[in-house]
Amino acid sequence: MWADIELAVMTGIRPLLPGVRVTDELPDKLETRLPLVWVRVVGGADDRITDTATVDVHSFAATRALMWELAEQTRAAVHALAATHNAGQRVVIDDVATAARPAEVPYGNPLLRRAVATYEVATRERAST
């Protein structure tokens, strides 16, 4: 059984982003809950051993400068997940690669700014011990 990669990424990066809300669902009144990182699996493939998920990570902040700062902190946090084990999910994250670096994507709300990056997260299930 494959792991919930959104959950694995969220739980992995939360401690690395203190003061940032990390979620897989956007809250109402998003502009009042900043800074926020939204994690979404948008595709991927497997070879029956390794599951490689394509993950979009959206970094929301109140200003452009804060957006870029959060996007780079988030990129470092996501890359820090490589070669780690999430015991709660029995999943090993073997590697993380940037498929698309953070780029500003308009959100249609003048009270916030968003940068989106795409990562390839290669995982495999860890057998019970």
C-alpha atoms as an extended CHARMM CRD file, in Angstrom:
* protein
*
       129  EXT
         1         1  MET       CA              0.0000000000        0.0000000000        0.0000000000  PROA      1               0.0000000000
         2         2  TRP       CA              1.3380000000        3.4200000000       -0.9700000000  PROA      2               0.0000000000
         3         3  ALA       CA              1.7490000000        6.1540000000        1.6020000000  PROA      3               0.0000000000
         4         4  ASP       CA             -0.2240000000        9.3950000000        1.7220000000  PROA      4               0.0000000000
         5         5  ILE       CA              2.4990000000       11.6000000000        0.2420000000  PROA      5               0.0000000000
         6         6  GLU       CA              0.6920000000       14.8470000000        1.0490000000  PROA      6               0.0000000000
         7         7  LEU       CA              0.6250000000       13.8120000000        4.6950000000  PROA      7               0.0000000000
         8         8  ALA       CA              4.2630000000       12.6560000000        4.6230000000  PROA      8               0.0000000000
         9         9  VAL       CA              5.4270000000       15.9670000000        3.1330000000  PROA      9               0.0000000000
        10        10  MET       CA              3.2640000000       18.0610000000        5.4740000000  PROA      10              0.0000000000
        11        11  THR       CA              4.3650000000       16.2710000000        8.6380000000  PROA      11              0.0000000000
        12        12  GLY       CA              7.9690000000       16.3360000000        7.4600000000  PROA      12              0.0000000000
        13        13  ILE       CA              8.1800000000       20.0670000000        6.7270000000  PROA      13              0.0000000000
        14        14  ARG       CA              6.0370000000       21.4150000000        9.5990000000  PROA      14              0.0000000000
        15        15  PRO       CA              8.8370000000       21.3100000000       12.1970000000  PROA      15              0.0000000000
        16        16  LEU       CA             11.1630000000       22.9920000000        9.6910000000  PROA      16              0.0000000000
        17        17  LEU       CA              8.7730000000       25.9240000000        9.1410000000  PROA      17              0.0000000000
        18        18  PRO       CA              7.9430000000       27.2570000000       12.6240000000  PROA      18              0.0000000000
        19        19  GLY       CA              5.0790000000       29.7290000000       12.6550000000  PROA      19              0.0000000000
        20        20  VAL       CA              3.8310000000       28.6110000000        9.2410000000  PROA      20              0.0000000000
        21        21  ARG       CA              0.5210000000       26.8220000000        8.7660000000  PROA      21              0.0000000000
        22        22  VAL       CA              1.1280000000       23.7510000000        6.5420000000  PROA      22              0.0000000000
        23        23  THR       CA             -2.0060000000       22.1580000000        5.1190000000  PROA      23              0.0000000000
        24        24  ASP       CA             -3.5110000000       20.1200000000        2.3030000000  PROA      24              0.0000000000
        25        25  GLU       CA             -6.7300000000       22.1910000000        2.2290000000  PROA      25              0.0000000000
        26        26  LEU       CA             -7.0670000000       25.9430000000        1.9160000000  PROA      26              0.0000000000
        27        27  PRO       CA             -8.9780000000       27.6220000000        4.7450000000  PROA      27              0.0000000000
        28        28  ASP       CA            -11.6560000000       30.2780000000        4.3860000000  PROA      28              0.0000000000
        29        29  LYS       CA            -10.3400000000       33.8390000000        4.6330000000  PROA      29              0.0000000000
        30        30  LEU       CA             -6.9050000000       32.6720000000        3.5610000000  PROA      30              0.0000000000
        31        31  GLU       CA             -5.5000000000       36.2050000000        3.7600000000  PROA      31              0.0000000000
        32        32  THR       CA             -6.0420000000       36.1540000000        7.5560000000  PROA      32              0.0000000000
        33        33  ARG       CA             -4.0910000000       32.9030000000        8.0340000000  PROA      33              0.0000000000
        34        34  LEU       CA             -0.7210000000       33.7890000000        6.5590000000  PROA      34              0.0000000000
        35        35  PRO       CA              1.9540000000       32.5800000000        6.2170000000  PROA      35              0.0000000000
        36        36  LEU       CA              0.6190000000       29.3270000000        4.8110000000  PROA      36              0.0000000000
        37        37  VAL       CA              2.0000000000       26.4410000000        2.7530000000  PROA      37              0.0000000000
        38        38  TRP       CA             -0.4340000000       24.2790000000        0.7570000000  PROA      38              0.0000000000
        39        39  VAL       CA              0.7440000000       20.8000000000       -0.3140000000  PROA      39              0.0000000000
        40        40  ARG       CA             -0.9660000000       18.9900000000       -3.2230000000  PROA      40              0.0000000000
        41        41  VAL       CA             -0.1370000000       15.7850000000       -5.0640000000  PROA      41              0.0000000000
        42        42  VAL       CA             -0.8270000000       16.5010000000       -8.7380000000  PROA      42              0.0000000000
        43        43  GLY       CA              0.4590000000       13.3380000000      -10.4170000000  PROA      43              0.0000000000
        44        44  GLY       CA              3.2330000000       10.8090000000      -10.4950000000  PROA      44              0.0000000000
        45        45  ALA       CA              4.0080000000        7.2030000000      -11.3010000000  PROA      45              0.0000000000
        46        46  ASP       CA              5.3720000000        4.0320000000       -9.7390000000  PROA      46              0.0000000000
        47        47  ASP       CA              7.4620000000        1.0590000000      -10.7950000000  PROA      47              0.0000000000
        48        48  ARG       CA              5.8410000000       -1.1900000000       -8.1450000000  PROA      48              0.0000000000
        49        49  ILE       CA              8.7590000000       -0.4990000000       -5.7830000000  PROA      49              0.0000000000
        50        50  THR       CA              9.2100000000        3.2740000000       -5.8310000000  PROA      50              0.0000000000
        51        51  ASP       CA              6.2860000000        5.6860000000       -5.8890000000  PROA      51              0.0000000000
        52        52  THR       CA              7.3460000000        8.9970000000       -7.4090000000  PROA      52              0.0000000000
        53        53  ALA       CA              4.7410000000       11.6410000000       -6.6390000000  PROA      53              0.0000000000
        54        54  THR       CA              4.5850000000       15.0080000000       -8.3410000000  PROA      54              0.0000000000
        55        55  VAL       CA              3.8400000000       17.5100000000       -5.5890000000  PROA      55              0.0000000000
        56        56  ASP       CA              2.9060000000       21.1650000000       -5.9820000000  PROA      56              0.0000000000
        57        57  VAL       CA              3.7680000000       23.3140000000       -2.9860000000  PROA      57              0.0000000000
        58        58  HSD       CA              2.1040000000       26.7300000000       -2.7730000000  PROA      58              0.0000000000
        59        59  SER       CA              3.6610000000       29.3610000000       -0.4680000000  PROA      59              0.0000000000
        60        60  PHE       CA              1.2540000000       32.1490000000        0.5470000000  PROA      60              0.0000000000
        61        61  ALA       CA              2.3760000000       35.3630000000        2.2610000000  PROA      61              0.0000000000
        62        62  ALA       CA              1.1900000000       38.9430000000        2.7010000000  PROA      62              0.0000000000
        63        63  THR       CA              3.8740000000       40.5900000000        0.5580000000  PROA      63              0.0000000000
        64        64  ARG       CA              6.0300000000       39.6810000000       -2.4070000000  PROA      64              0.0000000000
        65        65  ALA       CA              9.2130000000       39.7740000000       -0.3060000000  PROA      65              0.0000000000
        66        66  LEU       CA              7.7050000000       37.5070000000        2.3490000000  PROA      66              0.0000000000
        67        67  MET       CA              6.3890000000       35.1820000000       -0.3750000000  PROA      67              0.0000000000
        68        68  TRP       CA              9.8890000000       34.7040000000       -1.8260000000  PROA      68              0.0000000000
        69        69  GLU       CA             11.3910000000       34.1820000000        1.6250000000  PROA      69              0.0000000000
        70        70  LEU       CA              8.7540000000       31.5600000000        2.4810000000  PROA      70              0.0000000000
        71        71  ALA       CA              9.1040000000       29.8410000000       -0.8980000000  PROA      71              0.0000000000
        72        72  GLU       CA             12.8570000000       29.4260000000       -0.4020000000  PROA      72              0.0000000000
        73        73  GLN       CA             12.4710000000       28.2610000000        3.2130000000  PROA      73              0.0000000000
        74        74  THR       CA              9.8890000000       25.7720000000        1.9930000000  PROA      74              0.0000000000
        75        75  ARG       CA             12.1310000000       24.5570000000       -0.8310000000  PROA      75              0.0000000000
        76        76  ALA       CA             14.9120000000       23.8790000000        1.6850000000  PROA      76              0.0000000000
        77        77  ALA       CA             12.4550000000       22.0720000000        3.9800000000  PROA      77              0.0000000000
        78        78  VAL       CA             11.1090000000       19.8620000000        1.1870000000  PROA      78              0.0000000000
        79        79  HSD       CA             14.6480000000       18.9380000000        0.0730000000  PROA      79              0.0000000000
        80        80  ALA       CA             15.5340000000       18.1120000000        3.7040000000  PROA      80              0.0000000000
        81        81  LEU       CA             13.0260000000       15.2390000000        3.4790000000  PROA      81              0.0000000000
        82        82  ALA       CA             15.3340000000       13.2320000000        1.1790000000  PROA      82              0.0000000000
        83        83  ALA       CA             16.7390000000       10.1120000000        2.8690000000  PROA      83              0.0000000000
        84        84  THR       CA             14.2650000000       10.2420000000        5.7660000000  PROA      84              0.0000000000
        85        85  HSD       CA             11.7940000000        7.8060000000        7.2810000000  PROA      85              0.0000000000
        86        86  ASN       CA              8.3130000000        8.7170000000        8.4820000000  PROA      86              0.0000000000
        87        87  ALA       CA              7.7110000000        6.0690000000       11.1420000000  PROA      87              0.0000000000
        88        88  GLY       CA              4.0290000000        6.8910000000       11.5640000000  PROA      88              0.0000000000
        89        89  GLN       CA              3.3270000000        6.1370000000        7.9210000000  PROA      89              0.0000000000
        90        90  ARG       CA              6.0000000000        3.4770000000        7.4680000000  PROA      90              0.0000000000
        91        91  VAL       CA              7.3440000000        5.3760000000        4.4450000000  PROA      91              0.0000000000
        92        92  VAL       CA             10.8870000000        6.1260000000        3.3560000000  PROA      92              0.0000000000
        93        93  ILE       CA             11.4390000000        9.2740000000        1.3120000000  PROA      93              0.0000000000
        94        94  ASP       CA             14.3850000000        8.3120000000       -0.8510000000  PROA      94              0.0000000000
        95        95  ASP       CA             14.8290000000       11.4800000000       -2.8640000000  PROA      95              0.0000000000
        96        96  VAL       CA             13.3440000000       14.8840000000       -3.6140000000  PROA      96              0.0000000000
        97        97  ALA       CA             14.0300000000       16.7490000000       -6.8550000000  PROA      97              0.0000000000
        98        98  THR       CA             12.8250000000       20.1600000000       -7.9440000000  PROA      98              0.0000000000
        99        99  ALA       CA             10.7860000000       19.8090000000      -11.1440000000  PROA      99              0.0000000000
       100       100  ALA       CA              9.9030000000       23.5160000000      -11.2380000000  PROA      100             0.0000000000
       101       101  ARG       CA             11.5180000000       26.1140000000       -8.9750000000  PROA      101             0.0000000000
       102       102  PRO       CA              9.2890000000       28.5270000000       -7.0440000000  PROA      102             0.0000000000
       103       103  ALA       CA              7.5510000000       31.0240000000       -9.3190000000  PROA      103             0.0000000000
       104       104  GLU       CA              4.9700000000       33.6570000000       -8.5320000000  PROA      104             0.0000000000
       105       105  VAL       CA              1.4590000000       32.6790000000       -9.6020000000  PROA      105             0.0000000000
       106       106  PRO       CA             -1.2890000000       35.3030000000       -9.1860000000  PROA      106             0.0000000000
       107       107  TYR       CA             -4.0720000000       34.2410000000       -6.8390000000  PROA      107             0.0000000000
       108       108  GLY       CA             -6.6500000000       36.9360000000       -7.5550000000  PROA      108             0.0000000000
       109       109  ASN       CA             -6.5930000000       38.3500000000       -4.0410000000  PROA      109             0.0000000000
       110       110  PRO       CA             -4.6650000000       41.6310000000       -3.5330000000  PROA      110             0.0000000000
       111       111  LEU       CA             -4.1430000000       40.7840000000        0.1500000000  PROA      111             0.0000000000
       112       112  LEU       CA             -1.7870000000       37.8760000000       -0.5370000000  PROA      112             0.0000000000
       113       113  ARG       CA              0.9710000000       36.6540000000       -2.8080000000  PROA      113             0.0000000000
       114       114  ARG       CA              1.5970000000       33.0610000000       -3.9200000000  PROA      114             0.0000000000
       115       115  ALA       CA              4.6250000000       31.1830000000       -5.2240000000  PROA      115             0.0000000000
       116       116  VAL       CA              4.2650000000       27.6400000000       -6.5410000000  PROA      116             0.0000000000
       117       117  ALA       CA              7.0190000000       25.0350000000       -6.8610000000  PROA      117             0.0000000000
       118       118  THR       CA              6.7980000000       21.4520000000       -8.1030000000  PROA      118             0.0000000000
       119       119  TYR       CA              8.8030000000       18.5900000000       -6.6390000000  PROA      119             0.0000000000
       120       120  GLU       CA              9.2490000000       14.9090000000       -7.5080000000  PROA      120             0.0000000000
       121       121  VAL       CA              9.1570000000       12.9450000000       -4.2360000000  PROA      121             0.0000000000
       122       122  ALA       CA             10.3830000000        9.3420000000       -4.5250000000  PROA      122             0.0000000000
       123       123  THR       CA              9.1250000000        7.0660000000       -1.7460000000  PROA      123             0.0000000000
       124       124  ARG       CA              8.7610000000        3.4370000000       -0.8620000000  PROA      124             0.0000000000
       125       125  GLU       CA              6.9790000000        1.6210000000        1.8800000000  PROA      125             0.0000000000
       126       126  ARG       CA              9.0700000000        0.4460000000        4.7820000000  PROA      126             0.0000000000
       127       127  ALA       CA              8.2610000000       -3.0480000000        5.9620000000  PROA      127             0.0000000000
       128       128  SER       CA              7.0650000000       -3.5380000000        9.5190000000  PROA      128             0.0000000000
       129       129  THR       CA              9.8290000000       -4.5160000000       11.9030000000  PROA      129             0.0000000000
